[in-house]
Amino acid sequence: MGEYKTLYLSTKDSVAVALSEIPANTSVIVKADLEELVIPILEPIRFGHKFAVKAIEQGADIIKYGEVIGAASAFIPAGAHVHVHNLEGKRGRGDKIAE
């Protein structure tokens, strides 16, 4: 298991942020509050990009730094890259009407 730097602020978060390049097929440790998780990384994660720390069902909110940043447009397994290909933003969208 490599020593890769990540940012994971709250156990409520569904994603963490890579603070260094993380190669596929390795594991990282993320820590928040009193929780420590070992996440197997499924694909390369670039610096500044997000990865799932737990499985996220399609349509579920994606939470980063304690805030909802979007919804999963597809099922996202733990350790997968989270980006525009599987995250639909919810903020500032003129095409979505709040219900």
The first five atom37 places (N, CA, C, CB, O) and aatype in JSON, in Angstrom:
{
  "aatype": [12, 7, 6, 18, 11, 16, 10, 18, 10, 15, 16, 11, 3, 15, 19, 0, 19, 0, 10, 15, 6, 9, 14, 0, 2, 16, 15, 19, 9, 19, 11, 0, 3, 10, 6, 6, 10, 19, 9, 14, 9, 10, 6, 14, 9, 1, 13, 7, 8, 11, 13, 0, 19, 11, 0, 9, 6, 5, 7, 0, 3, 9, 9, 11, 18, 7, 6, 19, 9, 7, 0, 0, 15, 0, 13, 9, 14, 0, 7, 0, 8, 19, 8, 19, 8, 2, 10, 6, 7, 11, 1, 7, 1, 7, 3, 11, 9, 0, 6],
  "atom_mask": [
    [1, 1, 1, 1, 1],
    [1, 1, 1, 0, 1],
    [1, 1, 1, 1, 1],
    [1, 1, 1, 1, 1],
    [1, 1, 1, 1, 1],
    [1, 1, 1, 1, 1],
    [1, 1, 1, 1, 1],
    [1, 1, 1, 1, 1],
    [1, 1, 1, 1, 1],
    [1, 1, 1, 1, 1],
    [1, 1, 1, 1, 1],
    [1, 1, 1, 1, 1],
    [1, 1, 1, 1, 1],
    [1, 1, 1, 1, 1],
    [1, 1, 1, 1, 1],
    [1, 1, 1, 1, 1],
    [1, 1, 1, 1, 1],
    [1, 1, 1, 1, 1],
    [1, 1, 1, 1, 1],
    [1, 1, 1, 1, 1],
    [1, 1, 1, 1, 1],
    [1, 1, 1, 1, 1],
    [1, 1, 1, 1, 1],
    [1, 1, 1, 1, 1],
    [1, 1, 1, 1, 1],
    [1, 1, 1, 1, 1],
    [1, 1, 1, 1, 1],
    [1, 1, 1, 1, 1],
    [1, 1, 1, 1, 1],
    [1, 1, 1, 1, 1],
    [1, 1, 1, 1, 1],
    [1, 1, 1, 1, 1],
    [1, 1, 1, 1, 1],
    [1, 1, 1, 1, 1],
    [1, 1, 1, 1, 1],
    [1, 1, 1, 1, 1],
    [1, 1, 1, 1, 1],
    [1, 1, 1, 1, 1],
    [1, 1, 1, 1, 1],
    [1, 1, 1, 1, 1],
    [1, 1, 1, 1, 1],
    [1, 1, 1, 1, 1],
    [1, 1, 1, 1, 1],
    [1, 1, 1, 1, 1],
    [1, 1, 1, 1, 1],
    [1, 1, 1, 1, 1],
    [1, 1, 1, 1, 1],
    [1, 1, 1, 0, 1],
    [1, 1, 1, 1, 1],
    [1, 1, 1, 1, 1],
    [1, 1, 1, 1, 1],
    [1, 1, 1, 1, 1],
    [1, 1, 1, 1, 1],
    [1, 1, 1, 1, 1],
    [1, 1, 1, 1, 1],
    [1, 1, 1, 1, 1],
    [1, 1, 1, 1, 1],
    [1, 1, 1, 1, 1],
    [1, 1, 1, 0, 1],
    [1, 1, 1, 1, 1],
    [1, 1, 1, 1, 1],
    [1, 1, 1, 1, 1],
    [1, 1, 1, 1, 1],
    [1, 1, 1, 1, 1],
    [1, 1, 1, 1, 1],
    [1, 1, 1, 0, 1],
    [1, 1, 1, 1, 1],
    [1, 1, 1, 1, 1],
    [1, 1, 1, 1, 1],
    [1, 1, 1, 0, 1],
    [1, 1, 1, 1, 1],
    [1, 1, 1, 1, 1],
    [1, 1, 1, 1, 1],
    [1, 1, 1, 1, 1],
    [1, 1, 1, 1, 1],
    [1, 1, 1, 1, 1],
    [1, 1, 1, 1, 1],
    [1, 1, 1, 1, 1],
    [1, 1, 1, 0, 1],
    [1, 1, 1, 1, 1],
    [1, 1, 1, 1, 1],
    [1, 1, 1, 1, 1],
    [1, 1, 1, 1, 1],
    [1, 1, 1, 1, 1],
    [1, 1, 1, 1, 1],
    [1, 1, 1, 1, 1],
    [1, 1, 1, 1, 1],
    [1, 1, 1, 1, 1],
    [1, 1, 1, 0, 1],
    [1, 1, 1, 1, 1],
    [1, 1, 1, 1, 1],
    [1, 1, 1, 0, 1],
    [1, 1, 1, 1, 1],
    [1, 1, 1, 0, 1],
    [1, 1, 1, 1, 1],
    [1, 1, 1, 1, 1],
    [1, 1, 1, 1, 1],
    [1, 1, 1, 1, 1],
    [1, 1, 1, 1, 1]
  ],
  "atom_positions": [
    [[0.87, -1.18, 0.0], [0.0, 0.0, 0.0], [0.9, 1.23, 0.0], [-0.98, 0.01, 1.25], [1.78, 1.38, 0.86]],
    [[0.68, 2.1, -0.96], [1.5, 3.3, -1.09], [1.04, 4.41, -0.17], [0.0, 0.0, 0.0], [-0.09, 4.4, 0.33]],
    [[1.92, 5.34, 0.05], [1.6, 6.52, 0.85], [1.18, 7.64, -0.08], [2.8, 6.94, 1.74], [2.0, 8.48, -0.45]],
    [[-0.08, 7.65, -0.46], [-0.59, 8.67, -1.35], [-1.37, 9.67, -0.55], [-1.46, 8.05, -2.46], [-2.15, 9.3, 0.33]],
    [[-1.18, 10.95, -0.84], [-1.87, 12.0, -0.1], [-3.28, 12.2, -0.66], [-1.08, 13.31, -0.15], [-3.47, 12.28, -1.88]],
    [[-4.23, 12.29, 0.24], [-5.62, 12.5, -0.15], [-6.26, 13.5, 0.8], [-6.41, 11.17, -0.15], [-5.74, 13.78, 1.88]],
    [[-7.4, 14.03, 0.39], [-8.16, 14.94, 1.24], [-9.56, 14.35, 1.41], [-8.22, 16.39, 0.63], [-10.32, 14.24, 0.45]],
    [[-9.88, 13.98, 2.63], [-11.16, 13.37, 2.99], [-11.55, 14.0, 4.32], [-11.08, 11.78, 3.08], [-10.98, 13.67, 5.35]],
    [[-12.53, 14.92, 4.29], [-12.79, 15.75, 5.46], [-13.85, 15.21, 6.42], [-13.2, 17.08, 5.02], [-13.81, 15.51, 7.61]],
    [[-14.78, 14.43, 5.92], [-15.9, 14.01, 6.75], [-16.34, 12.6, 6.37], [-17.07, 14.99, 6.61], [-16.31, 12.22, 5.2]],
    [[-16.75, 11.83, 7.36], [-17.26, 10.49, 7.08], [-18.58, 10.56, 6.31], [-17.45, 9.71, 8.39], [-19.04, 9.53, 5.8]],
    [[-19.18, 11.73, 6.21], [-20.38, 11.91, 5.39], [-20.04, 12.01, 3.91], [-21.14, 13.17, 5.83], [-20.9, 11.79, 3.06]],
    [[-18.78, 12.33, 3.59], [-18.36, 12.48, 2.2], [-18.38, 11.13, 1.49], [-16.96, 13.09, 2.13], [-18.05, 10.1, 2.08]],
    [[-18.77, 11.15, 0.22], [-18.74, 9.93, -0.59], [-17.52, 9.89, -1.5], [-20.01, 9.8, -1.42], [-17.26, 8.88, -2.15]],
    [[-16.78, 10.99, -1.54], [-15.56, 11.06, -2.35], [-14.42, 11.68, -1.54], [-15.8, 11.87, -3.65], [-14.64, 12.41, -0.57]],
    [[-13.21, 11.38, -1.97], [-12.0, 12.03, -1.46], [-11.28, 12.6, -2.68], [-11.08, 11.02, -0.65], [-11.59, 12.26, -3.82]],
    [[-10.33, 13.48, -2.43], [-9.57, 14.14, -3.5], [-8.12, 13.67, -3.44], [-9.66, 15.69, -3.38], [-7.51, 13.63, -2.37]],
    [[-7.58, 13.32, -4.59], [-6.18, 12.93, -4.69], [-5.29, 14.16, -4.65], [-5.92, 12.12, -5.99], [-5.47, 15.09, -5.44]],
    [[-4.35, 14.18, -3.73], [-3.39, 15.28, -3.65], [-2.05, 14.89, -4.25], [-3.2, 15.72, -2.19], [-1.06, 15.61, -4.14]],
    [[-2.04, 13.73, -4.88], [-0.91, 13.26, -5.67], [-1.48, 12.29, -6.7], [0.21, 12.57, -4.77], [-2.62, 11.85, -6.57]],
    [[-0.69, 11.98, -7.71], [-1.13, 10.99, -8.7], [-1.24, 9.64, -7.99], [-0.14, 10.92, -9.93], [-0.35, 9.26, -7.24]],
    [[-2.35, 8.92, -8.24], [-2.53, 7.6, -7.64], [-2.72, 6.59, -8.78], [-3.77, 7.58, -6.65], [-3.66, 6.71, -9.56]],
    [[-1.82, 5.61, -8.87], [-1.96, 4.63, -9.94], [-3.09, 3.63, -9.67], [-0.64, 3.88, -10.14], [-3.51, 3.44, -8.53]],
    [[-3.55, 3.0, -10.73], [-4.57, 1.96, -10.6], [-3.98, 0.76, -9.86], [-5.1, 1.53, -11.99], [-2.76, 0.59, -9.78]],
    [[-4.86, -0.05, -9.31], [-4.49, -1.31, -8.66], [-3.57, -1.12, -7.46], [-3.82, -2.21, -9.64], [-2.69, -1.93, -7.21]],
    [[-3.8, -0.04, -6.73], [-3.11, 0.18, -5.47], [-4.17, 0.49, -4.44], [-2.04, 1.34, -5.57], [-5.35, 0.59, -4.78]],
    [[-3.8, 0.63, -3.2], [-4.75, 0.98, -2.15], [-4.29, 2.24, -1.45], [-4.92, -0.17, -1.14], [-3.09, 2.47, -1.3]],
    [[-5.25, 3.04, -1.02], [-4.94, 4.24, -0.24], [-5.72, 4.19, 1.06], [-5.28, 5.53, -1.05], [-6.76, 3.54, 1.16]],
    [[-5.19, 4.87, 2.04], [-5.88, 5.02, 3.32], [-6.43, 6.44, 3.39], [-4.92, 4.71, 4.54], [-5.7, 7.4, 3.19]],
    [[-7.72, 6.55, 3.67], [-8.32, 7.87, 3.89], [-8.8, 7.92, 5.32], [-9.49, 8.15, 2.88], [-9.31, 6.93, 5.85]],
    [[-8.62, 9.07, 5.95], [-8.98, 9.23, 7.36], [-9.82, 10.48, 7.55], [-7.72, 9.3, 8.24], [-9.5, 11.54, 7.02]],
    [[-10.89, 10.34, 8.32], [-11.72, 11.49, 8.71], [-12.34, 11.16, 10.05], [-12.82, 11.83, 7.63], [-12.72, 10.01, 10.31]],
    [[-12.44, 12.17, 10.88], [-12.96, 11.97, 12.23], [-12.17, 10.82, 12.85], [-14.53, 11.67, 12.22], [-10.94, 10.87, 12.89]],
    [[-12.83, 9.8, 13.33], [-12.13, 8.65, 13.91], [-12.13, 7.45, 12.97], [-12.77, 8.25, 15.24], [-11.74, 6.35, 13.35]],
    [[-12.57, 7.68, 11.73], [-12.68, 6.6, 10.76], [-11.46, 6.55, 9.86], [-13.95, 6.76, 9.93], [-10.94, 7.58, 9.43]],
    [[-11.02, 5.34, 9.57], [-9.93, 5.12, 8.64], [-10.39, 4.04, 7.66], [-8.6, 4.7, 9.38], [-10.77, 2.94, 8.07]],
    [[-10.35, 4.36, 6.37], [-10.79, 3.42, 5.34], [-9.63, 3.07, 4.43], [-11.97, 4.0, 4.53], [-8.8, 3.93, 4.11]],
    [[-9.57, 1.82, 4.0], [-8.61, 1.4, 2.99], [-9.41, 1.25, 1.69], [-7.87, 0.04, 3.39], [-10.34, 0.44, 1.62]],
    [[-9.05, 2.03, 0.69], [-9.78, 2.05, -0.58], [-8.9, 1.47, -1.68], [-10.21, 3.5, -0.93], [-7.84, 2.02, -1.97]],
    [[-9.32, 0.37, -2.31], [-8.6, -0.12, -3.47], [-8.91, 0.76, -4.69], [-8.96, -1.6, -3.77], [-10.08, 0.93, -5.05]],
    [[-7.9, 1.32, -5.29], [-8.08, 2.25, -6.42], [-8.18, 1.44, -7.71], [-6.9, 3.28, -6.5], [-7.3, 0.65, -8.04]],
    [[-9.28, 1.65, -8.45], [-9.59, 0.84, -9.62], [-8.98, 1.37, -10.92], [-11.06, 0.75, -9.78], [-8.76, 0.6, -11.86]],
    [[-8.71, 2.67, -10.97], [-8.18, 3.28, -12.19], [-7.29, 4.44, -11.78], [-9.34, 3.76, -13.14], [-7.4, 4.92, -10.65]],
    [[-6.42, 4.91, -12.65], [-5.54, 6.02, -12.26], [-6.36, 7.25, -11.86], [-4.58, 6.37, -13.42], [-7.34, 7.61, -12.51]],
    [[-5.92, 7.89, -10.78], [-6.57, 9.12, -10.31], [-5.53, 10.24, -10.39], [-7.13, 8.96, -8.82], [-4.47, 10.16, -9.77]],
    [[-5.84, 11.26, -11.17], [-4.91, 12.38, -11.33], [-4.99, 13.33, -10.14], [-5.2, 13.14, -12.64], [-5.99, 13.38, -9.43]],
    [[-3.91, 14.08, -9.94], [-3.87, 15.1, -8.89], [-5.1, 16.0, -9.0], [-2.57, 15.94, -8.99], [-5.43, 16.46, -10.09]],
    [[-5.77, 16.24, -7.88], [-6.92, 17.14, -7.85], [-8.24, 16.49, -8.23], [0.0, 0.0, 0.0], [-9.29, 17.12, -8.13]],
    [[-8.2, 15.24, -8.66], [-9.43, 14.56, -9.06], [-10.01, 13.76, -7.9], [-9.16, 13.64, -10.25], [-9.32, 13.44, -6.93]],
    [[-11.3, 13.46, -8.02], [-12.04, 12.77, -6.97], [-12.1, 11.27, -7.24], [-13.45, 13.34, -6.85], [-12.06, 10.83, -8.38]],
    [[-12.2, 10.5, -6.15], [-12.47, 9.07, -6.25], [-13.47, 8.71, -5.16], [-11.15, 8.22, -6.12], [-13.52, 9.32, -4.1]],
    [[-14.27, 7.69, -5.46], [-15.3, 7.26, -4.52], [-14.67, 6.52, -3.34], [-16.35, 6.36, -5.22], [-13.81, 5.66, -3.53]],
    [[-15.1, 6.85, -2.13], [-14.62, 6.14, -0.95], [-15.61, 5.06, -0.51], [-14.37, 7.13, 0.19], [-15.32, 4.25, 0.37]],
    [[-16.78, 5.07, -1.14], [-17.8, 4.05, -0.91], [-18.6, 3.94, -2.2], [-18.73, 4.4, 0.32], [-18.58, 4.85, -3.02]],
    [[-19.29, 2.84, -2.37], [-20.12, 2.67, -3.56], [-21.22, 3.73, -3.56], [-20.73, 1.24, -3.61], [-21.81, 4.02, -2.52]],
    [[-21.48, 4.3, -4.73], [-22.5, 5.35, -4.88], [-23.5, 4.86, -5.92], [-21.86, 6.73, -5.31], [-23.15, 4.63, -7.08]],
    [[-24.74, 4.69, -5.51], [-25.78, 4.22, -6.41], [-26.13, 5.29, -7.44], [-27.04, 3.81, -5.61], [-26.01, 6.48, -7.17]],
    [[-26.58, 4.86, -8.63], [-27.02, 5.8, -9.65], [-28.13, 6.67, -9.08], [-27.51, 5.05, -10.92], [-29.07, 6.16, -8.47]],
    [[-28.04, 7.98, -9.28], [-29.03, 8.94, -8.79], [-28.76, 9.46, -7.39], [0.0, 0.0, 0.0], [-29.37, 10.44, -6.97]],
    [[-27.84, 8.81, -6.66], [-27.54, 9.24, -5.29], [-26.7, 10.52, -5.31], [-26.8, 8.13, -4.51], [-25.94, 10.77, -6.25]],
    [[-26.85, 11.32, -4.24], [-26.03, 12.52, -4.1], [-24.57, 12.15, -3.93], [-26.52, 13.36, -2.9], [-24.23, 11.14, -3.31]],
    [[-23.7, 12.98, -4.49], [-22.26, 12.85, -4.29], [-21.86, 13.98, -3.36], [-21.45, 12.89, -5.66], [-22.14, 15.15, -3.64]],
    [[-21.21, 13.63, -2.26], [-20.9, 14.6, -1.21], [-19.38, 14.76, -1.1], [-21.51, 14.16, 0.15], [-18.64, 13.8, -0.95]],
    [[-18.95, 16.03, -1.17], [-17.54, 16.39, -1.05], [-17.45, 17.55, -0.08], [-16.9, 16.77, -2.45], [-18.18, 18.54, -0.22]],
    [[-16.57, 17.46, 0.9], [-16.39, 18.49, 1.93], [-17.71, 18.79, 2.64], [-15.83, 19.77, 1.3], [-17.97, 19.92, 3.03]],
    [[-18.56, 17.75, 2.81], [-19.82, 17.91, 3.52], [-20.94, 18.53, 2.71], [0.0, 0.0, 0.0], [-22.02, 18.76, 3.25]],
    [[-20.71, 18.81, 1.43], [-21.71, 19.46, 0.57], [-22.05, 18.57, -0.62], [-21.2, 20.83, 0.09], [-21.19, 17.86, -1.14]],
    [[-23.3, 18.62, -1.04], [-23.71, 17.91, -2.24], [-23.15, 18.65, -3.45], [-25.27, 17.79, -2.33], [-23.39, 19.84, -3.63]],
    [[-22.39, 17.93, -4.28], [-21.81, 18.56, -5.47], [-22.46, 18.05, -6.75], [-20.3, 18.3, -5.52], [-22.2, 18.57, -7.84]],
    [[-23.3, 17.05, -6.63], [-23.97, 16.5, -7.8], [-24.6, 15.17, -7.48], [0.0, 0.0, 0.0], [-24.72, 14.78, -6.32]],
    [[-25.0, 14.47, -8.54], [-25.6, 13.15, -8.41], [-24.88, 12.19, -9.34], [-27.12, 13.19, -8.72], [-24.36, 12.58, -10.39]],
    [[-24.85, 10.93, -8.94], [-24.21, 9.91, -9.77], [-25.08, 9.62, -10.99], [-23.96, 8.62, -8.96], [-26.25, 9.29, -10.84]],
    [[-24.52, 9.76, -12.18], [-25.26, 9.46, -13.4], [-25.21, 7.98, -13.74], [-24.71, 10.29, -14.57], [-25.89, 7.52, -14.66]],
    [[-24.4, 7.23, -13.0], [-24.28, 5.78, -13.15], [-23.8, 5.24, -11.8], [-23.29, 5.38, -14.32], [-23.36, 6.01, -10.95]],
    [[-23.89, 3.94, -11.61], [-23.33, 3.34, -10.39], [-21.82, 3.58, -10.37], [-23.65, 1.81, -10.31], [-21.15, 3.4, -11.38]],
    [[-21.3, 3.99, -9.21], [-19.87, 4.26, -9.06], [-19.33, 3.38, -7.94], [-19.59, 5.78, -8.77], [-19.68, 3.58, -6.78]],
    [[-18.48, 2.4, -8.25], [-17.93, 1.56, -7.19], [-16.86, 2.31, -6.39], [-17.33, 0.28, -7.79], [-16.25, 3.26, -6.88]],
    [[-16.64, 1.88, -5.16], [-15.57, 2.45, -4.34], [-14.25, 2.3, -5.09], [-15.49, 1.77, -2.94], [-13.97, 1.24, -5.65]],
    [[-13.44, 3.36, -5.09], [-12.14, 3.34, -5.74], [-12.16, 3.82, -7.18], [0.0, 0.0, 0.0], [-11.11, 3.92, -7.81]],
    [[-13.36, 4.13, -7.7], [-13.46, 4.61, -9.08], [-13.29, 6.12, -9.16], [-14.81, 4.2, -9.69], [-13.59, 6.85, -8.21]],
    [[-12.8, 6.57, -10.3], [-12.66, 8.0, -10.59], [-14.05, 8.62, -10.66], [-11.87, 8.23, -11.92], [-14.94, 8.06, -11.3]],
    [[-14.24, 9.76, -10.02], [-15.52, 10.47, -10.08], [-15.27, 11.79, -10.78], [-16.13, 10.7, -8.63], [-14.51, 12.64, -10.31]],
    [[-15.92, 11.96, -11.94], [-15.71, 13.14, -12.76], [-16.92, 13.32, -13.67], [-14.39, 13.02, -13.6], [-17.96, 12.71, -13.41]],
    [[-16.83, 14.11, -14.69], [-17.98, 14.44, -15.53], [-18.6, 13.22, -16.22], [-17.56, 15.43, -16.57], [-19.76, 13.28, -16.63]],
    [[-17.87, 12.14, -16.36], [-18.4, 10.95, -17.02], [-19.4, 10.18, -16.15], [-17.27, 10.03, -17.42], [-20.17, 9.37, -16.67]],
    [[-19.39, 10.43, -14.84], [-20.33, 9.72, -13.96], [-20.94, 10.61, -12.87], [-19.62, 8.56, -13.31], [-21.56, 10.11, -11.94]],
    [[-20.76, 11.92, -12.99], [-21.3, 12.89, -12.04], [-22.07, 13.95, -12.81], [-20.16, 13.54, -11.2], [-21.57, 14.55, -13.76]],
    [[-23.29, 14.17, -12.39], [-24.11, 15.23, -12.99], [-24.24, 16.33, -11.96], [-25.53, 14.69, -13.44], [-24.75, 16.11, -10.86]],
    [[-23.78, 17.53, -12.31], [-23.84, 18.66, -11.39], [-25.28, 19.07, -11.09], [0.0, 0.0, 0.0], [-26.17, 18.9, -11.92]],
    [[-25.49, 19.6, -9.9], [-26.82, 20.06, -9.49], [-26.87, 21.56, -9.28], [-27.26, 19.36, -8.22], [-27.96, 22.14, -9.22]],
    [[-25.73, 22.19, -9.17], [-25.7, 23.62, -8.85], [-25.66, 24.47, -10.1], [-24.5, 23.94, -7.97], [-25.0, 24.12, -11.08]],
    [[-26.36, 25.58, -10.07], [-26.27, 26.58, -11.12], [-26.72, 26.09, -12.48], [0.0, 0.0, 0.0], [-26.24, 26.57, -13.5]],
    [[-27.63, 25.14, -12.49], [-28.1, 24.6, -13.77], [-29.35, 25.31, -14.19], [-28.35, 23.09, -13.67], [-30.37, 25.23, -13.5]],
    [[-29.31, 26.0, -15.33], [-30.48, 26.68, -15.84], [-31.48, 25.75, -16.49], [0.0, 0.0, 0.0], [-32.64, 26.12, -16.7]],
    [[-31.02, 24.53, -16.83], [-31.91, 23.58, -17.49], [-32.69, 22.71, -16.51], [-31.11, 22.7, -18.42], [-33.55, 21.93, -16.93]],
    [[-32.41, 22.83, -15.23], [-33.12, 22.05, -14.22], [-33.94, 22.99, -13.35], [-32.14, 21.22, -13.35], [-33.41, 23.97, -12.83]],
    [[-35.19, 22.71, -13.2], [-36.07, 23.51, -12.35], [-36.19, 22.83, -11.0], [-37.47, 23.7, -13.01], [-36.52, 21.65, -10.93]],
    [[-35.94, 23.56, -9.94], [-36.08, 23.0, -8.59], [-37.54, 22.66, -8.34], [-35.55, 23.99, -7.51], [-38.45, 23.41, -8.68]],
    [[-37.73, 21.51, -7.73], [-39.1, 21.09, -7.43], [-39.44, 21.33, -5.98], [-39.29, 19.61, -7.76], [-40.56, 21.03, -5.55]]
  ]
}
